[in-house]
Amino acid sequence: MAMKQISIFLGTLAVLFSFSVQAQQTPVGLWKNIDDVTGKPKALIRITEANGELSGKIEKLFRDPTEDQNPKCIKCEGAKKDQLVLGMVILQGLKKDDNEYNGGTILDPDNGKEYKSKLKLVDGKLNVRGYIGFPMLGRSQIWLREQ
């Protein structure tokens, strides 16, 4: 009887571990983006998946106390013009292609510009690249998993 309980426990543990490993192999979750210029955290972005596409929404901003704590995207155009940055979808349309996600866009609320984007998980970190035309013509940030 005790042996059967141990087997059930170990089986359950193995299943839970495999779910945990799978969760770490996807960009879905909460990420802290690190500014590629200052090296400081800028925001928490929640990445979700729907119909095979990733999108990312800003959940929290890390700002200097002297700065506006609830800024608007004043440099954005179209529907995002003057929208609050907090709660804004900045990442959208990315689809899995082999070991990375691409084909989507990322918005930089600081300058209001939208760029082509691709993501790649590397050693538990998310390499986020925004670019114009070709991936070589752009910049990258490293995002750290929060959840």
LOFIKOL-915909 format. One record per residue: residue in one letter; y, z, x of N, C-alpha, C in turn. Coordinates in steps of 0.001 Angstrom, whole numbers, plus 500000, padded with zeros to 6 digits. Atoms other than C-alpha are relative to their C-alpha. Layout:
// LOFIKOL-915909
AYZXYZXYZX;...
// end
This chain:
// LOFIKOL-915909
M498808500000500825500000500000500000501263500000500874;A498833499910499133502483500945502738500196498705500778;M499916501251499254501656497763504637500639498905499152;K499421500996500906502557495645501599501509500214499860;Q498569499691500112505917497424501255500751499584501260;I499377500398498733506670496829504929500123498478500054;S499962501465500014505806493130504529501109499496499085;I498952500395500938508096492833501497501377500269500610;F498728499634499364510905494636503367500361499000501098;L499739500933498904510558492385506425500303498595499480;G499731501295500608510438489274504240501407499933499431;T498647499932500567513596490341502411501041499974501104;L499086499963498856515309491096505712500148498612500631;A499961501350499423514392487641507064500828499057499128;V499237500856500914515826485924503962501487500318500109;L498590499609499890519068487922504170500600499527501323;F499526500450498693519383487108507880500249498495499991;S499821501455500020518891483377507237501240499614499193;F498783500263500764521640483452504566501224500291500844;S498879499633499139523939485186507048500237498932501061;V499877501036498982523231482568509728500558498726499382;Q499489501187500654523827479725507253501481500145499670;A498590499777500336527148481278506167500885499804501226;Q499220500145498784528297481268509800500062498542500461;Q500051501386499581527452477543510135500821499090499099;T499138500780500887529944476416507517501428500520500124;P498615499537499927533739476539507546500452500770498759;V499618499293501216533741478064504054500177501480500323;G499708498596499743535362481511504256501473500201500301;L498614499643499679538532483253505381500214499897501504;W499715500261498593540089482174508682501424500406500362;K498677499685499448542998483402510823500366498859500941;N499618501073499086544855480496512357500914500553501089;I499254499563498825546304480984515809500940498875500401;D498984500991499642549552479181516665499688499443501390;D500327500639498730548852476654519430501141500084501009;V498862499867499098552326477243520905500166501447500465;T499748498593499655552760481051520766498737500792500291;G501251499257499826549097482118520730499865501169499036;K500012498887500953549899484522517870499439499539498648;P500485500361501340548266484649514416501164499588499097;K498964500476500923550225482717511772499663500316498551;A500359499859501407548251483009508541498498500213499846;L501404499992500409544973483671506780499832498868499004;I500262501149500866543550480555505162498578500115499452;R501308499966500669540708480593502636499518498563499817;I500592501323500147538511477505502955498886500079498961;T501010500084501047536441476594499908499435498585499976;E500629501305500129534095473735499086499745499708498537;A500271500453501362533924471799495824499652498519500056;N500458501397500037532015468559495241499912499375501393;G500183500515498649531309468209498967501267499868500823;E498735500071499266534983468476499990500552501395500254;L499370498730499637536716471313501800501489499964499672;S498555499825500126540155472620500952500339501395500510;G499570498728499450542168475473502423501343500421499447;K498781499448500616544793477707500831500470501210500804;I499418498869499269547147480146502561499949501251499123;E500099498731500735546350483721501479500944501073500524;K499122498983499407548528485712503880500751499372501160;L499194500453498873551336485035506322500259501167500943;F499623499010498995551956486915509570501369499582500520;R498641500383499641555709486831510010500745501185500598;D499120498997499435558297488712512011500753500671498854;P499299499304501086559944491402509831501407499476499720;T498657500537500208563301489672510327499983498662499255;E500123501290500680561971486433508770499737500192498507;D500300500017501428561681485592505082498493500201499825;Q501416499678500178558369487129503986499332499150498922;N500544500848501055557925484700501092500704498633500040;P499251501245499818559183481349502437499518498875499083;K500324501217500750559276478044500578499880498856501002;C500161501184499153558260474712502046501187499069499748;I498768500753500251561804473369502158499969498605500623;K500077501301499353560871470468504459498906499111499412;C501048500795500647557948469332502292500622498967499078;E499544501031500929558238466257500112499092499990498776;G500810500154501202556978465443496634499780501323499275;A500328498832500821555226468105494556500069501311500779;K499992498766499197555168470582497452501400500412500439;K498618499680499647558941470476497970500411501311499353;D499534498683500434560285474061497689498905500872499368;Q501110499164500471556825475394496760499841501180500963;L500268498845499139555999478882498042498866499675500955;V501029500262498996554003478668501270498770500865499716;L501111499119500347551889481646500248499337499461498737;G500730500576501127549214480250497939499920498483500048;M499981501457499890549819476667499063498686499469500588;V501157500710499440546862474317499659500534499130501131;I499514500752498843547414472973503168498925499105500602;L501125500745499453543977471559503927499222499428498831;Q500731500562501129542185469105501651499258498729500379;G500713501268499892539685466279501369499055499834501166;L500888500123498849537516467059504393498543499963499548;K501415500145500343533883465926504150499158500098501264;K500891499827498849530948466733506402499505498649500490;D500472501201499334530047464012508879499329500452501294;D500784499470498882527274465013511305500361501461500252;N499717498602499663528511468173513053501484500356499880;E498598499676500231532164468039511972500409499569498594;Y499440500359501308534327467629508882501233499166500257;N498821500831499792536854464826508666500328499215498744;G499588500818501125538607462355506398501012500669499091;G499039499288500830541047464910505039501359500093500641;T498644499813499486544581466058505624500310501486500158;I499491498639499822546395469163506800501526499917499975;L498548499934500109549977470113506008500522501106500911;D499306498993499207552242471927508444501233500430499207;P498863499569500823554565473974506189501286500210500788;D498791499803499183556957474561509110500848498735500080;N499229501233499897557904470897509368499833499091498774;G500188500753501229556699469640505972499188498729500147;K500739501233499751554553466923507538498505500183499748;E501438500003500250551020466031506520499343499092501035;Y500705500725498952548526464854509132498553499764499582;K501438500142500141545011463457509153499397501216500690;S500570498785499436542633466261509984498494499899500179;K501435499823499835539209467127511254499742501423500484;L500401498642499640537371470419511751498647499959500682;K501301499879499365534517471423513971499755501459500348;L500386498641499630532722474751514300499445499988501422;V500456499886498619532266475717517952499915501478500346;D500225498596499624530759479069518920500635500980499017;G499491499094501027531767480688515612501494499900499756;K498561500230500197535368479472515897500170498622499378;L499733501278500639536925476631513963501075499260500782;N499044500843499296538610473881515964500618499079498955;V499293500762501024541221472363513631500947499033500708;R499177501023499352542825469105514695500789499244498943;G499126500815500822545793467449513008500522498871500858;Y499604501135499171546733463962514135500613498876499169;I499410501196500596548604460748513419499227498810500564;G500722501189499543546522457569513586498645500314500595;F501237499719499284543913458554516166499944501469500398;P500112498581499640542535462047516934500614500359501353;M499401499713498689543847461709520510501492500300499876;L498560499819500195547411461694519122500242501133499011;G499806498868500891547684465176517710499962501313500744;R500096498675499389547288468869518316498917500799499296;S501100499190500522544588471452517818500386501458499949;Q499904498548500079544434475055516765498585500551499932;I501259499289500135541612477546517017500196501022498873;W499972499029501093540939479521513838498832500943500166;L501020498963499851538993482775513935499532500485498638;R500568499571501290536650483821511128500364501451499725;E499694498656500477537834486857509174498896500481499053;Q501095499687500931535102486738506492499045498846499946;
// end
